[in-house]
Amino acid sequence: MVRMIDHLHIQSLPLRDLVPDKRNARRHGSEQIKKIRASLARYGWTNPILIGSGRKIIAGHARYAAAVAMAEDKEPIANNADASMAPTVDLSHLTKTEQRAYALADNRIAEDAAWDRELLQLEVRDLSLDGFDLGLTGFSDVQLEGLLGTTQQAESKLTSGLKYQVIIECEGEVHQAQLLQEMRDRKLPARPLIL
């Protein structure tokens, strides 16, 4: 299957036809591969593997390694994608030198990005409130605890100094006196209010 996007073609190719670049300078540890496998299992293919001449991988070595491991383990990829196939974009219109340079640039330029910590904390907190499995975000448990803890601390600062009250409607003066006494017996600060 080939889809045309301007000058780029996205084509599904068998994983066995793709050739990892032996000179790939980026190393992918088992923890990263595990996270990518979880991502593929949940979201499916969302980012194609970039290939050049001879179907050599330019970018996407970690996605390739994760998909190969999933295919070997017969682990399904989301959206009923064929686990033995991968979406690819052919960059063979670039010279071999440009392909090698792009392989470096694709990884190196991404390292220059920074997180907006407040927005990150907000997003993580909201995903947590939605009951989403935060492990699928790629952050470790320790990182998530730090993000959620800091968010709770920030919220605590926002609400410090505020007083929260509950107004209970009573049936009369005697009822009010009984409830007031119950609150005081529980060591809760309470005072009568007549509206």
Secondary structure, 3 states (H helix, E strand, C coil): CEEEECCEEEEEEEHHHCECCCCCCCCCCHHHHHHHHHHHHHHCCCCCEEECHHHEEEECHHHHHHHHHHHHCCCCEHHHECCCEEEEEECCCCCHHHHHHHHHHHHHHHCCCCCCHHHHHHHHHHHHHCCCCHHHHCCCHHHHHHHHHHHHHHHHHHHCCCCCCCCCCCCCHHHHHHHHHHHHHCCCCCCCCCC
